[in-house]
């Protein structure tokens, strides 16, 4: 009986709690999907640039020809 009273009083004190909980769940889903998207972009789009090898000769040839 006391637990029911406490549950009712907490619900009556914050009626917007359910709506805030729904917004929180939506925010977690949104930020999780954005995080996964950023991991995809980092791994597959920038992986080619990160893993390329530039030889010293190629660097000096590009540096000398740019002047």
C-alpha positions as CSV (number, residue, x, y, z in Angstrom):
1,X,0.0,0.0,0.0
2,X,2.8,2.5,0.9
3,X,4.5,1.7,-2.4
4,X,1.4,2.6,-4.4
5,X,1.0,5.9,-2.5
6,X,4.7,6.8,-3.2
7,X,4.3,5.9,-6.9
8,X,1.2,8.0,-7.2
9,X,2.8,11.0,-5.4
10,X,5.9,10.9,-7.5
11,X,3.7,10.7,-10.7
12,X,1.6,13.6,-9.4
13,X,4.7,15.7,-8.6
14,X,6.2,15.4,-12.1
15,X,3.5,14.7,-14.8
16,X,5.9,15.7,-17.6
17,X,8.3,12.8,-16.6
18,X,6.9,10.4,-19.2
19,X,7.3,13.0,-22.0
20,X,10.9,13.7,-20.9
21,X,11.6,10.0,-20.9
22,X,10.3,9.6,-24.4
23,X,12.4,12.6,-25.5
24,X,15.5,11.0,-23.9
25,X,14.9,7.7,-25.6
26,X,14.6,9.5,-29.0
27,X,17.8,11.5,-28.3
28,X,19.7,8.4,-27.5
29,X,18.5,6.7,-30.7
30,X,19.4,9.8,-32.7
31,X,22.9,10.3,-31.2
32,X,23.6,6.6,-31.5
33,X,22.8,6.6,-35.2
34,X,24.9,9.8,-35.8
35,X,27.7,8.1,-33.9
36,X,27.5,5.0,-36.1
37,X,27.4,7.2,-39.2
38,X,30.5,9.2,-38.1
39,X,32.3,5.9,-37.5
40,X,31.5,4.8,-41.0
41,X,32.7,8.0,-42.6
42,X,35.9,7.9,-40.6
43,X,36.7,4.3,-41.3
44,X,35.8,3.9,-44.9
45,X,36.1,7.4,-46.4
46,X,39.3,8.5,-44.6
47,X,40.9,5.1,-44.5
48,X,42.3,5.5,-48.0
49,X,43.9,8.8,-47.2
50,X,45.3,7.6,-43.9
51,X,46.9,4.4,-45.3
52,X,48.5,5.8,-48.4
53,X,52.2,5.8,-48.6
54,X,54.2,8.6,-50.0
55,X,57.8,7.9,-50.7
56,X,60.5,10.4,-49.9
57,X,61.5,10.7,-53.6
58,X,57.9,11.4,-54.6
59,X,57.7,14.1,-51.9
60,X,60.8,15.9,-53.1
61,X,59.8,15.7,-56.7
62,X,56.4,17.3,-55.9
63,X,58.1,19.9,-53.7
64,X,60.7,20.8,-56.4
65,X,58.2,21.0,-59.2
66,X,55.8,23.2,-57.3
67,X,58.3,26.2,-57.4
